[in-house]
Amino acid sequence: MPPLSIVSPPHWKAFSSRRRDPATKREAVLQTAAELFLEKSYTRTSMNDVAERLNITKPALYHYFQNKEEILLECYRWGSRLIGEILNEISAHCGSGLEKVEAFIYAYANVMTVNFGRCVMRLDEGDLSPTALVEVRGYKRKIDRRLRAFVQEGIADGSIGACDPKLAAFAIAGALNWICIWYEPEGPLSPEQIAAQFAHTLTQGLAARHRRGALWAGVRNNSKPGGLS
């Protein structure tokens, strides 16, 4: 299945024509379910709710997903693929360890402002079956290990001051994951502005002292003004 687009047309339109390809319809199911998980919560959303929002029958929905946990897992898989591609780009094209951490924060913050990122991070893991929980935790470990590796690389190349990479990664992940709780799509800041400010704030504490002034100057020159309500 190809990576899902972050912005799509109204999801019900995917089912308005029989000529639509299955991948487009499957994506529409995922987009719609993510919206409902945010509106009603995962536990209160039923397969019937998803079918009604798409204006299709419940049997038609079961052609694509057997239950809502399968839908949620596909949301995780989408996010994991997207973040994995981003991490590979960062590893290939960014310079120092600190620059890689900063690029990671910027990209991850953007993911936390789209419905897929928001709905999966709001989930109570207690709602997952044991098998699904193992899969979800596996995705989280992969991301955590890559972030720790960037921090360790920065310590080694001198761009990041001495610190515990594990605690640094936990602090960054905690701050980023919390975006899904307070972010409002209609708020005064765009996802890019939020990502830029998070990237600056969270890397300043890691940066070796001789780099902090240069980092702040770069953020001031490249960021757009904005403020939280």
C-alpha positions as CSV (number, residue, x, y, z in Angstrom):
1,M,0.0,0.0,0.0
2,P,1.5,3.4,-0.9
3,P,2.1,6.1,1.7
4,L,-1.1,8.0,2.5
5,S,-1.5,11.6,1.6
6,I,-1.7,14.1,4.5
7,V,-4.4,16.1,2.7
8,S,-7.2,14.3,0.8
9,P,-10.5,15.3,-0.7
10,P,-13.7,14.4,1.2
11,H,-13.4,10.8,2.1
12,W,-16.9,9.7,1.0
13,K,-16.1,10.7,-2.6
14,A,-13.8,7.7,-2.8
15,F,-16.9,5.5,-2.7
16,S,-19.0,7.6,-5.0
17,S,-17.7,5.9,-8.1
18,R,-17.3,2.1,-8.6
19,R,-14.2,2.9,-10.8
20,R,-12.2,4.1,-7.8
21,D,-9.3,1.8,-7.1
22,P,-9.3,-0.2,-3.9
23,A,-6.2,1.6,-2.5
24,T,-8.1,4.9,-2.7
25,K,-11.1,3.5,-0.9
26,R,-8.9,1.9,1.7
27,E,-7.2,5.2,2.4
28,A,-10.7,6.9,2.7
29,V,-11.6,4.4,5.4
30,L,-8.5,5.2,7.3
31,Q,-8.9,8.9,7.0
32,T,-12.5,8.7,8.1
33,A,-11.8,6.4,11.0
34,A,-9.0,8.7,12.2
35,E,-11.4,11.6,12.2
36,L,-13.9,9.7,14.2
37,F,-11.3,8.4,16.7
38,L,-10.5,12.1,17.4
39,E,-14.1,13.2,17.6
40,K,-15.6,10.3,19.7
41,S,-12.5,8.4,21.0
42,Y,-11.4,5.0,19.8
43,T,-13.5,3.1,22.3
44,R,-16.7,5.0,21.4
45,T,-16.3,4.6,17.6
46,S,-17.9,1.6,16.0
47,M,-17.5,0.1,12.5
48,N,-21.1,1.2,11.9
49,D,-20.0,4.9,12.6
50,V,-17.3,4.6,10.0
51,A,-19.6,3.1,7.4
52,E,-22.3,5.8,8.0
53,R,-19.7,8.6,7.6
54,L,-18.6,7.1,4.3
55,N,-22.2,6.5,3.2
56,I,-21.6,2.8,2.6
57,T,-22.9,-0.4,4.1
58,K,-21.2,-2.2,6.9
59,P,-20.6,-5.3,4.8
60,A,-18.8,-3.1,2.2
61,L,-16.6,-1.7,5.0
62,Y,-15.7,-5.3,6.0
63,H,-14.3,-5.8,2.6
64,Y,-11.4,-3.5,3.6
65,F,-11.0,-4.0,7.3
66,Q,-12.4,-6.7,9.6
67,N,-12.6,-4.6,12.8
68,K,-11.5,-1.2,14.1
69,E,-8.3,-2.5,15.7
70,E,-7.2,-3.5,12.2
71,I,-7.9,0.1,11.1
72,L,-6.0,1.5,14.0
73,L,-3.0,-0.8,13.3
74,E,-2.9,0.4,9.7
75,C,-2.8,4.0,11.0
76,Y,0.3,3.0,13.0
77,R,1.8,1.2,10.0
78,W,1.3,4.3,7.9
79,G,2.9,6.5,10.5
80,S,5.8,4.1,10.9
81,R,6.4,4.0,7.2
82,L,6.3,7.8,6.9
83,I,8.6,8.4,9.9
84,G,10.9,5.7,8.6
85,E,11.3,7.4,5.3
86,I,11.9,10.7,7.0
87,L,14.6,9.2,9.2
88,N,16.3,7.7,6.2
89,E,16.3,11.1,4.5
90,I,17.7,12.7,7.7
91,S,20.5,10.2,8.0
92,A,21.4,10.6,4.3
93,H,21.3,14.4,4.0
94,C,21.8,16.1,7.4
95,G,25.2,16.8,8.9
96,S,25.9,16.7,12.6
97,G,24.1,14.7,15.2
98,L,22.5,17.9,16.5
99,E,21.2,18.8,13.0
100,K,19.8,15.3,12.7
101,V,18.0,15.6,16.0
102,E,16.6,19.0,15.0
103,A,15.4,17.7,11.6
104,F,13.8,14.7,13.4
105,I,11.9,17.0,15.8
106,Y,10.7,19.2,13.0
107,A,9.4,16.3,10.9
108,Y,7.9,14.4,13.9
109,A,6.1,17.5,15.1
110,N,4.5,17.9,11.7
111,V,3.2,14.3,11.9
112,M,1.7,15.0,15.3
113,T,-0.5,17.7,13.8
114,V,-2.2,15.4,11.2
115,N,-5.2,13.2,12.1
116,F,-3.3,9.9,11.9
117,G,-0.5,11.0,14.3
118,R,-3.0,12.6,16.7
119,C,-5.4,9.7,16.9
120,V,-2.8,7.0,17.5
121,M,-1.0,9.0,20.2
122,R,-4.2,9.7,22.0
123,L,-4.9,5.9,22.2
124,D,-5.0,4.2,25.6
125,E,-2.8,1.1,25.0
126,G,-5.1,-0.8,27.3
127,D,-7.7,-0.8,24.4
128,L,-5.4,-3.0,22.3
129,S,-5.2,-6.8,22.1
130,P,-1.9,-8.3,23.3
131,T,-0.9,-9.1,19.7
132,A,-1.6,-5.5,18.5
133,L,0.2,-4.1,21.5
134,V,3.4,-6.0,20.6
135,E,3.2,-4.6,17.1
136,V,2.6,-1.0,18.3
137,R,5.4,-1.1,20.8
138,G,7.7,-2.4,18.2
139,Y,7.1,0.7,16.0
140,K,7.8,3.0,19.0
141,R,11.0,1.2,19.9
142,K,12.4,1.6,16.3
143,I,11.7,5.4,16.4
144,D,13.3,5.7,19.9
145,R,16.4,3.8,18.8
146,R,16.9,6.0,15.8
147,L,16.5,9.2,17.9
148,R,19.0,7.9,20.5
149,A,21.4,7.1,17.7
150,F,21.2,10.7,16.5
151,V,21.9,12.0,20.0
152,Q,24.8,9.6,20.5
153,E,26.2,10.8,17.1
154,G,26.0,14.4,18.2
155,I,27.8,13.6,21.5
156,A,30.5,11.9,19.4
157,D,30.9,14.7,16.9
158,G,30.8,17.5,19.6
159,S,27.6,19.1,18.4
160,I,25.7,17.9,21.5
161,G,26.9,18.3,25.0
162,A,27.4,15.3,27.3
163,C,24.1,13.8,28.3
164,D,22.2,10.5,28.7
165,P,20.9,9.7,25.2
166,K,18.1,7.6,26.6
167,L,16.8,10.4,28.8
168,A,17.2,12.9,26.1
169,A,15.2,10.8,23.7
170,F,12.5,10.3,26.3
171,A,12.3,14.0,27.0
172,I,12.0,14.9,23.3
173,A,9.4,12.2,22.5
174,G,7.3,13.2,25.5
175,A,7.2,16.8,24.4
176,L,6.4,15.9,20.8
177,N,3.7,13.3,21.6
178,W,1.9,15.9,23.7
179,I,1.3,18.0,20.7
180,C,-1.6,15.7,19.7
181,I,-3.4,16.7,22.9
182,W,-3.4,20.5,22.6
183,Y,-3.0,21.1,18.9
184,E,-6.0,22.7,17.2
185,P,-6.1,22.8,13.3
186,E,-7.8,26.2,13.4
187,G,-5.3,27.7,15.9
188,P,-3.1,30.7,15.2
189,L,0.1,28.7,14.4
190,S,0.6,26.5,11.3
191,P,2.0,23.0,11.7
192,E,5.3,24.3,10.2
193,Q,5.5,27.2,12.7
194,I,4.9,24.8,15.6
195,A,7.5,22.4,14.3
196,A,10.1,25.1,13.9
197,Q,9.6,26.4,17.4
198,F,9.8,22.9,18.9
199,A,12.9,22.1,16.9
200,H,14.6,25.2,18.3
201,T,13.4,24.8,21.9
202,L,14.2,21.1,22.2
203,T,17.6,21.3,20.6
204,Q,18.9,24.3,22.6
205,G,19.2,22.1,25.7
206,L,21.2,19.5,23.9
207,A,23.5,21.8,21.9
208,A,27.1,22.1,23.0
209,R,27.6,25.6,24.4
210,H,29.6,27.0,21.4
211,R,26.7,26.1,19.1
212,R,23.8,27.5,21.0
213,G,24.1,31.1,19.8
214,A,24.4,30.0,16.1
215,L,21.4,27.8,16.4
216,W,19.2,30.6,17.8
217,A,20.4,33.0,15.2
218,G,19.4,30.5,12.4
219,V,15.9,30.0,13.9
220,R,15.3,33.7,14.2
221,N,16.2,34.3,10.6
222,N,14.1,31.4,9.2
223,S,11.0,31.2,11.4
224,K,7.7,33.0,10.8
225,P,6.2,35.0,13.7
226,G,3.3,33.5,15.6
227,G,2.0,32.8,19.0
228,L,-0.2,30.4,20.9
229,S,-3.6,31.4,22.1
